[in-house]
Amino acid sequence: MQEHDEFTRAAREYAPLIYRVAFGYLRSAQDAEDVSQNVLIKLYRRSRGFDSVEHMKYWLVRVTVNECRRALRSPRYRELPLEELAQTAVFDEPEQGELFGEVMGMDKKYRAVLLLYYYADYSTAEIARMLNVPAATVRTRLARARERLKHILNEQEETV
């Protein structure tokens, strides 16, 4: 990025999105912060501009996913137990926290598409490009993830 003001605006606007994507992948607040910082540093050092706001947003998510994958390959990476994770996330309503806990407990392939689709508002085609999978795979993963969540939530209602 060439101008400091442009970088500052982009960092303020997209830092929460970068963090959510990283947190969804890594399930660790500290690792998500590290990845977010790395992504913002790459944005700052980028010499070429972007064609549009959508191009910048896509680039940021793509770089975030790549940084998360790199972090997962590192020997120092460790997964946090879900109990520890629940303490780091804050929600307006308890139901949101319960749903988030269930989403975070899912396989990474389902968790990633749910977070990008519902929390980051990306289309299945955009998610497919970001994750380097066919759009049909994204739609299948979304359908399976929804079905699993529905089954889990129905079981919880029956036990209450």
C-alpha positions in Angstrom: 0.0 0.0 0.0 1.4 3.4 -0.9 -0.4 5.8 1.4 -0.5 5.6 5.1 -4.0 7.0 5.4 -5.3 4.4 2.9 -3.6 1.6 4.9 -5.0 2.9 8.2 -8.6 3.0 6.8 -8.3 -0.5 5.4 -6.8 -1.8 8.6 -9.6 -0.4 10.7 -12.3 -1.6 8.4 -11.0 -5.1 7.7 -9.1 -6.1 10.9 -12.3 -7.6 12.4 -13.0 -9.7 9.3 -9.3 -10.9 9.2 -9.5 -11.8 12.9 -12.8 -13.7 12.5 -11.5 -15.8 9.6 -8.2 -16.5 11.4 -10.0 -17.4 14.7 -12.4 -19.7 12.8 -9.5 -21.5 11.3 -7.2 -21.7 14.3 -9.5 -21.6 17.3 -7.0 -19.6 19.2 -7.3 -15.9 20.0 -3.5 -15.5 20.3 -2.8 -17.2 17.0 -5.6 -15.3 15.3 -4.0 -12.1 16.5 -0.6 -13.2 15.2 -2.1 -14.1 11.8 -4.0 -10.8 11.7 -0.8 -8.8 12.3 1.0 -10.8 9.6 -1.8 -10.1 7.1 -1.8 -6.4 7.9 1.9 -6.2 7.5 1.6 -7.9 4.1 -1.0 -5.3 3.2 1.2 -2.5 4.3 4.2 -3.8 2.3 2.1 -4.5 -0.8 3.4 -2.1 -3.5 0.6 -2.6 -6.0 -2.9 -1.2 -5.5 -6.2 -2.9 -5.8 -8.7 -2.8 -8.6 -11.6 -2.3 -6.3 -12.7 -2.6 -2.6 -13.9 -6.2 -3.4 -10.5 -7.1 -4.8 -8.9 -5.9 -1.6 -11.3 -7.7 0.6 -10.8 -10.9 -1.4 -7.0 -10.5 -1.2 -7.1 -10.0 2.5 -9.3 -13.1 3.1 -7.1 -15.2 0.7 -3.9 -14.1 2.5 -5.5 -14.8 5.9 -6.5 -18.3 4.9 -2.9 -18.9 3.6 -1.4 -17.6 6.8 -3.7 -19.8 8.8 -2.6 -22.9 6.8 1.0 -21.9 7.4 0.3 -21.6 11.1 -1.4 -25.0 11.2 1.7 -26.6 9.7 4.1 -25.0 12.2 5.3 -27.3 15.0 4.4 -24.8 17.7 0.7 -24.8 16.8 -1.6 -26.3 19.5 -5.4 -26.5 19.6 -7.2 -24.9 22.5 -9.9 -26.9 24.3 -13.4 -25.6 23.5 -13.9 -24.7 27.2 -11.0 -22.2 26.9 -12.3 -20.9 23.6 -15.7 -20.1 25.1 -14.0 -17.8 27.6 -12.4 -15.7 24.8 -15.5 -15.1 22.7 -18.1 -12.6 23.7 -21.7 -12.6 22.5 -24.8 -10.5 23.0 -27.1 -13.5 23.7 -26.2 -16.9 25.3 -27.8 -18.7 22.3 -25.2 -17.1 20.0 -22.4 -18.4 22.2 -23.9 -21.9 22.1 -24.2 -21.9 18.3 -20.7 -20.5 18.0 -19.4 -23.3 20.2 -21.1 -25.9 18.0 -19.7 -24.3 14.9 -16.2 -24.3 16.4 -16.6 -27.9 17.3 -17.1 -28.9 13.7 -14.4 -30.2 11.3 -12.3 -27.4 9.9 -13.7 -27.8 6.4 -17.3 -27.2 7.6 -16.3 -24.5 10.1 -14.4 -22.5 7.4 -17.3 -22.4 5.0 -19.8 -21.5 7.7 -17.7 -18.6 9.0 -17.0 -17.3 5.5 -20.6 -17.7 4.3 -22.6 -16.5 7.4 -20.2 -14.2 9.2 -18.2 -12.7 6.3 -21.0 -12.7 3.8 -19.2 -14.3 0.9 -20.9 -16.2 -1.8 -20.2 -19.8 -2.4 -18.3 -19.0 -5.6 -16.1 -16.5 -3.7 -15.5 -19.1 -0.9 -14.6 -21.7 -3.5 -11.9 -19.4 -5.0 -10.5 -18.6 -1.6 -10.3 -22.2 -0.5 -9.2 -23.5 -3.9 -12.1 -26.0 -4.1 -15.0 -26.3 -6.6 -18.2 -24.2 -5.8 -20.2 -27.4 -5.7 -17.9 -28.6 -2.9 -18.6 -25.4 -0.9 -22.3 -25.9 -1.3 -22.1 -29.5 -0.3 -20.1 -28.6 2.8 -22.5 -25.9 3.7 -25.5 -28.3 3.4 -23.8 -30.9 5.4 -22.7 -28.4 8.1 -26.3 -27.0 8.3 -27.7 -30.6 8.6 -25.2 -31.4 11.4 -26.0 -28.2 13.3 -29.7 -28.9 12.9 -29.2 -32.4 14.3 -27.1 -31.2 17.2 -29.5 -28.4 18.1 -32.5 -30.7 17.9 -30.8 -33.1 20.2 -30.1 -30.3 22.7 -33.8 -29.2 22.6 -35.0 -32.7 23.3 -32.8 -33.1 26.4 -33.9 -29.8 27.8 
